[in-house]
Amino acid sequence: MKDFYGRLCDRNTQSKMIGVTATMRKLLLLIYSLWKSGEKYDPTRNKTACDKQKKEAETTEGQPHGIDVGTLAEE
């Protein structure tokens, strides 16, 4: 969540409150989905997908935000 908040604040330098609000919303949606499904929180659940996106962002050059649009369409 800290990285998410940092990215939002970097994009929107005029107001930090937008980052705070978006982070709170993301947390609330996570809590609600866990509550409705009855699952326990697993911090490693999406870690492999996040690591894969970070690796692609480091290796892909010339694409907006370092993400190759072609790989997103295939998934």
C-alpha positions, 0 to 999 in steps of 0.5 A: 500500500505504501508503494501504491500511495507513493505512485499516486502522490508522484502523479498528483503533486497538488494534493496528497489527499487524493492518494490517501483517499484512493489508498483507503478505498483500496483497503476497504475493497480488500477488506470487504472482499475478504469478508464476503468470501470468508477468506483469510488475508494472504499477503503473498497472494498477488506477490508473483503478479506484482513481481512479474510486472515490476520485472517487465517494467524494468526490462521494457523500454519505450512503453508508457509507465514501462509496461508492454501493452502487448503482454497485458492484452495476452493475459 
